[in-house]
Amino acid sequence: MSFQTIGILVVLVLGFIWAFIGIKVAKKVEKADDYMVGGRNVGVAFGAATLLATWVTGNTVLAAAEMSYSTGILGTIGYALTGGLGVLAFAPLAKKIRISMPQGRTVGDFFRHRFDKKNYYLFLIMLLIWDIGWLLTQGLGAGVLLESIFGIPFHTGLILTIGIVTLYVTAGGMLSVLGTDFMQTLLILAILFIFPAWVFSNAGFADVYTNIIHLAPDKMNLALPAGLLFCVVGPIMGIGEVFMDNTFWQRVFSLRPDKTKQTFIYAGLGWMFVPIAIGCLAFVAIGTGMKVDHPDAVAPLVVGHYAGKLGSVLFLSLVWACIASTVAALLNAVSAIFINDVYQVHINPNATDKQLIKVGKAVTVLAAVIAIAVAWSKPNSMMGLLLLLGVINAAYIFPITLGLFWSKTNRHGAFLGALLGSIIGLFIYGNGGFDLIFTKIQITTISWGGAFQGIIVGGLISLLFTVGVSLIQPERFNFRRLRNFESKEENIAEDKAKVLA
C-alpha cells in the first residue's frame, strides 16, 4: 500500500467518524436556535473543548511552526500570546454579551442593535471578507498538509477535507459541530504533545541547540526587533480575530450564563501550550539545516523526517482534526450570519424554523464551494494571509469593546474608526498599495510600511476615531435595548403577520 493511499484512508476513516457523529446528533435539530447556537446550556468542560477545537486550527499548527522558523524563539512566544491572550481578553466581554443579549445568536445582532445600519452593513461586508479569508487558510492548510506528507495532490486534499466537513455541518449545524468538537479536542491534545519529545529524541536535543547557536544564533535572540514587534502585534491580531469572529459569539450564546467567563479563561490558558509545543519542531529544521521550500510546511516536513511513517500518520490525524473542527465552525458561522442577519431581517422576517434551517443548509454548501474556489490557486504563505486579515481585525477591537462597555460610544465614530482603520491599515500593509491576496493595487511606494505596521496603525486609527468622536459628541445608549431586542422583533413579526392576515 502506497503512502499516498494511507493518507487518503486516514482522512476517510476520521471523516467517517466525524460524519457519523455529526449526522446522528443532527437528528436533535428542531429549531433554528439548535442550528445556529446548539442550545444555550453548554457547561465548562464541553465549552472549553469546543473553543479549543475551533481555535486550535490548521494555522495554529502550520503557521506557528512557520513563525518559529522565520523569527525564532520570539516567534514561538509571540504566537502563543496571539491566540491565548485573544481568548483571555474576550472572557469579560463574553460574560457581558451573555448577560446583555440572552437571546442573541450572532455578532450581527450586536451591531444591528447597538449601532446603526451603516455600521451593521459595513461589518457584514468585513466579516464576509474575513470569513472567506479564514476559510481560505484552512483549505490551504489541508491541501499543504496532505501534499507535503503523503504526496496527495493539493486540490484532492482540499476537496476531500471541505467536502467531508460540509456533509455533517449541513446536516446539523451547530449541534453537529458541538457533537464532534469534544472528540476532536481529545485527539488533538493526545497527539500534540507527543511530537516534541519524539522528534527531539531522534534529532538530538543537544545537537539541535548547538547547531542553532552556530548556524542561526539570531533565532535564539530574545531582543530580536522583528520578534519583539511580533510579540506586540500578534496579541493585537489575536484579540481582533476573537472579538470579530462569529464562531466565538455563537459559543457565548451556547454556554450557560454563569459559566461563560470561566470557560473562556480555561480555553485561553490551554491554547497557549499548543503553539509552543508545535513551534519547537521548527528549531529542529533550523538546527539540522533542513531545506524548507515552503515555511508553512516546516512542521510536517520535520515530523516526516524524524518520526517516520507512523509519526506522519499521527501528525496527519492531529492537523486534519484541527482543520476539520475549524472549517466546521466557520461554515456554520457563515450560515448563521446569513440566516439570522440577512435572510430573516431583510428577505423573510416571518420565516419559520423549518425555512431558516433549509436556507442555512443551502448557505453552508455555498460557503464550502466558495472556500474551495478561493483556495484553488494555492496562495504562498499562510502567515501572510493571517496578517492581512489581522488588519481588519485590529480595526474592530475598539468599536466592539467600547460598544459593549461604554454607553457614550458614538455610532459615527465607531463607523469611521472601523472603516478608516481598515483602509489605512491595508494601505500600510501593502507598502503604499492594497495587497489583496489575488491581486495588488499599487498606488505609491512607502519604505516604512509592512504587515506589522499596518495592524498597529489600523488599530490606533480605529481607537482615535472611536474615542475621539465619542468624547466630542457622546451618545447615551440604553443597554436594555440589547436585552429586549428579540421580544421587539417578535412583536414586529406578529404585527406584520396580522396585517397580512
N, C-alpha and C positions, 0 to 999 in steps of 0.2 A: 504493500500500500504506500503510495507516494505521500510525501509530507504535505503537499497541497491538498490531497484528499482528506488527510487527517484534520487539517484546519477547517475545511468545509463541514466535516462531520461534527467537530466540536461546536461550531456555530449552530448547526441544525439541531443537535441534541439540546443545547442550552435554550435555543429558540423555542423548541417544542415544549420544554418545561415551563418557560415564561408564558407562552401562548396558552398552554393548558390551564395554568393558574389564573391568568387574566380572563380567559373566556368563561371559566367556571364562576369566578367572582362576578362577572358581568351579569349573571342571572339575577343578582340582587338589585340591579339598577331599576328603579321605579319612577323616580322624579328627576327633573333637570338638576336639582341640587346634588343628587347622587353622582351624576355625570360630571359636574363641574368641581365640586368640593368634597365628594366622597363621604358625606355625613359631617357632623360637627362635634364629634366626641372622641377623637383620637387622643390616646394618652402619651406619656413622656417617652417610653421605650420605643413604641411604634412610631411616634412622631419624629424622634431623633433619627431613627433608622431611615425613614423616608426622606428626611432632609439630607442625610449623608448620601443616600443613593442618588438623589438629584444633584447634589453639589460636588460629589466626587465623580468627576466627568472624565471623558477621554482626554480633555485638555489637562486636567489635574495630573494625570499620569504622563502623558506625552510632552505637554508644554512645560511642566515643572522640571522634567529632566532636560529639556531644551534650554530652559533658563539657567539651570545649574551648569550646563555645558558651556554656555556663552559668557556667563557672568561670574561663575564660581560660587563660593560658599554664600556670598551675599545674595545670589540669585535664589539659592535654596531657602534661605531665611525669608527673603522678600516674598517668595511665592507662598510660603506658609502663612505669612501675615496677610497676604492678599485676600485669600478666601476665608481664613479663620476670623480675622477682625471684621470682615464684612457681615458674617452671620452674627457675631457677638454684638456689633453695633446695631443690628436690626432687632435684637431681643427686646429692648424697651419700646421700640416702635411697634413690634408685633403685639405686645400687650396693649398698647394704646389703640391699635387698629381693632383688635378683637373686642375691646370694650366699647369703642366708639361706633363700630359698624358690625353689630352682632349678626346681622343678616346679609352681610356683604358676600360677594362671590369673587370679584376680581379687583385688580388695581384700577381698572377703568371706572368702577363705582366711586372710588375716592376722587378721581379727577373730575368726574361728571358732577358730583355734588359739592365738592369743596371749592372748585374754581368756577370757570365758565366754559362756554362752547369752544372758544379758540384754544384754550389750554387743553381741553379734552381731545379735540381733533388733532392738535399738534402731537400730543402724547401718543395717541393711537398710531400715527404715522411713524414716529420714532420707535415705538415699541415693535411695530411690524418690521422695520428695518433691523432692529436689534435681534428679534426672534429668528428672522431669516439668516442673519449672520451667525447666530449661535448654533442653529441647526446645521449651517454650513461647516462649522468647526467640528461638530460631532460626526457628520458624514465623512469629512476629510480624515478624522481620526480613525474611523472604522476602516476606510479604504487603505490608509497608510499602514495600519497595524497588520491587516491580513496580507498585504503585499510584501511588507518588509520581513515578516517572519516566515510565511508559508508560500510566498510566491503566487498567491491568488491575485488575479488581475484587479486593479484598483476599483474599476467600475462594478465588477462582480461583487466584491465585498461591500461596496456602497449600497447596491440594490438589495442584497441579501439582508443586511442589517436593518435598514429602514423598512423594508418590506415586512419582515417578521414582527418588528415592534408595532408597526401600523395595524397589523392584524388584531392584536389583543387590545390596543388602546382604542381602536374604533369600536370594539365590542362593548367595553365597559367604562370608558373614560377614566375619571379619577379613581373610581373603585378598583379598576383593574391595575392602575398604576400603583396604588397603595398595596394591593394584594401581592404584587411581585417585588416591590421595593425591599421588604424585610429580608427575603431570601437572598436577594442580590447584594444587600449590605453585608450579610453574614459571609457570603462568598468572597466579596471584595476584601473585607478585613482579615479573613482567614488566610488568604493567599498573599496579600500585600506585604506583610512583614516577614515573610519567608525569604524574599528575594535578596535584600541587602546582605544578610548573613551567608546565604547560598553563593552569591556571586563573589563576594569579597573573600570567602574561604577558598575559592578556586583561583582567583586572581592574585591573592596575597595582599593583605591589608598594608603591611609594611612596605612592600614593593610599590604598591599604587601610590602611597603617600610620598615615598622618596622620589619617585619619578615625577610626580606633580610638582614638587619643590624644584626639581631640576628642569623640567620641560616647560612648565607654565606656573611659576610662582605667584603671578598676579591672581590666579584663581583662588588662592587662599588668603588674599589680602582683604582684611576687614575695613580698610579705608579706601577701597577702590571707588572712584567717583561714580561710575556707571552703576555699580552695585548699590551704593548708598542712595542714589537717585531712585532706583527701582524699589528700595525699601520704603521710600516715601510715596511714590506714585502707585505702587502695587496695592496698598490698602485703600487708596482713593478709588482706584478702579474696581476693586472688590466690593467696597461699600456701595458704590454706584450700581454695580451689577445686581446685588441682592435687593437693594431698595427698589429698583425698577422692574425686576423680574417677576412676572405674574405667577410663576411656579411657587415662589415664596409666599406671595399674598394668598394664593389658594390654600397653602398649608396652614397659614394663620387661621383662616376661616374653618379649616377642618379639625383643628385642635380644640381640646377642652379649654374653655376660657381661663381657668385657674392654673393651667399648666403651660401656657403659651411661652412666657418669658423663659422659664426654666428649660423647656425643650430646646429653644434656640441657643441658649448658653452651652448646654451639653454638646449640641451638634457642632457649634463653632470651635470649641476646645478640641473635640475629637478630630475635626477636619484637619487641624494644623499638623498632625502627625503624618498624614498621608503624603503630602509633597516632600516632607523631609525624608521619609523612608524611600520614596521612589527617586528623589533628586540625587541621592547618594550614588545611584547607578551611573550617573553621568561622569563622576570622578574616576570611575574605572576606565571609561573611554579616554579621558584626558591622560590618566597616568600610564596607560598602556600604548598611547599613540594610535589608537584605533582610527581608521579612516571613516569619517561620517559625512556622507554626501548631503543628507537632509537632517538638520539638527533635531527636528521633531520626531525623528525615528531612532534617536540615540538609545532610548531605554530598551525597545525590543531588540535592537542590534546587540547590545551588551548581554541581555538575557540569553539570546540565541547562541552567542559565542561561549559564554561561561556556564550556562545552566543546561545546555544541550536540548534535545528534543522534548524531554519531559518538562523542563523549565519553560520552554516556548509554549507548550500546550497550556500549562498552568497560567502563564502570563497572558495568553490569549483569552482564557476564561475570565481572568481578572479585568482586563481592559474592556473586553466586549460587554461584560456585565455593567461596567461603569457607563459605557456609551449607550447601551440599551436603556438603562434606567433614566438617563438624562434625555435621550431622544423621546422616550415615552412621556416624560413630564412636560417637555417643550411642545410636543404635538397636542397634548391635552390643554396646555396653557393657551396656545393659539386658538384652539377650538372654543374654549371657554370665553375668551375675549370676543370672538366673533358672535357667538350666540347670545351672550349677555349684553354686550356693549354696541353691537351693530344690528343684528337681526331683531332682537326683542325691543330695542329702543327705537330703531328707525324703519324697520321693514314690517314687522308684525308684532305690535305691542300686546296683542291678545293671544299670542301663541300658547298652545298647550304644552305640557311637559313632553308629550309624545312628539310634537312637532320640533321642539327645541333639541331633543336628543337626536332626532333624524337629521337635522341640519348640522348638529355637532359632529356626527359621524362623517357626513359628506365633507365638511371642512377639514377634518383630521386627515382624510385621504388626500385632499387637495394640498394641504400643507406638506405632506410626505412627498408628493410629486415635485413640489417646488424645491424642497430640500435636496432631492436627488439632482434636480436640474442645475441649481446654483453650485453644487459641489462637483459637478461633472468635469469642469475644466481643471480641477486639482490645483488650487492656489498653493503657493510655495510654503509659506510659514504660518503655522497655527498661532504662534505667539504674536505675530504681526497682526493677524485678524483680531485677536483678543484686545490688543492695544487700540486698534481702530475703533472697536465697539466701546472701549473704555472711555473715549472722549465723550460720547453721548451719555454714558452712564454718569460721568462726573458732573455733567450739566444738570442732572436731575436730582442730585443728592439734596441740595438745599430747598428747592421747591417742595419736595416731598416731606422732608424733615420739618421745615418751618410750617408747612401747611398743616401738619398734624398737631404741632405743639404750640403754635403762636397764632392767636386769633387775629392779630393785626396784619398778617401776611397779605400783601396786596396781589390780587389775581393778575393784574397787568405786569407787575414786577416779576412774578413767577414766570409768566409767559416770555418776557424779554430775556430773563436770565437763562431759561432753558434754550430758547431759540438762538440767541447771540452766543451763548456759551458753546453750543454745539457747532455753529458755523465757524466761529473764530478758532475754536479748538481744532477742528478738522483742517482749517487753513494752515495752522501752525504745524499740525501733524504732517501735512503734505509738503512742508518746506516751501510754502508760498503757492500751493495748489490744493486740489482735492483728490487725494489718492483713494478711490472708491472700489478697491479690490479688483474689479474687472476693467476699469478704465481710470485714467488720470487726467484731470483738467488743470493744466498748469497756467497760472495767472501771472506770477512773478517768481523770483527766486530769493529765498532768505537763507542765510547761513546759520542762524541760531535756532531754527525750528527742529522738529523731531517728535516722535511719539510721546515720550515722557513730558516734554514741554507742552504739547497740545492738551494732554489730560489735565495738567496743573492749571494752565491758563483758562481752559474751558470751565473748570470748577470755580476758579476765582471770579471770572466774569459772571457766572451764574449767581454766586454769593453776592457780588457787588450790586447787581440789579435787583435781586430778590429782596435783599435787606434795605438797600438804598431807597427804592420806590416805596417800600412799606413804611419806612421812617418818615418820608416826606408826605405820603398820603396813606396813613394807616386805615385798615378796614376793621370791622367788628363782626367777625364771623361767629355765628352761634353753632357750636359743635353738636347741638341736639339735632341739627339738620342731618348729620351723618347717621345718627342712631335711628331716626324716624323715617329715613328716605324710602324704605321699602313699603311701609304702610301707605305712604303718599302715592307711590307708583301703583300699588294695588287699587287704591281708590280711583285714580285716574283711569286705570284699565276697566274698572267696574262701571264708571261713568260712561266711557266710550261704548261699552257693551250695551248699556241701557239705551243710549242714543241709537245705536244700530238696530236694536230690537224694536 
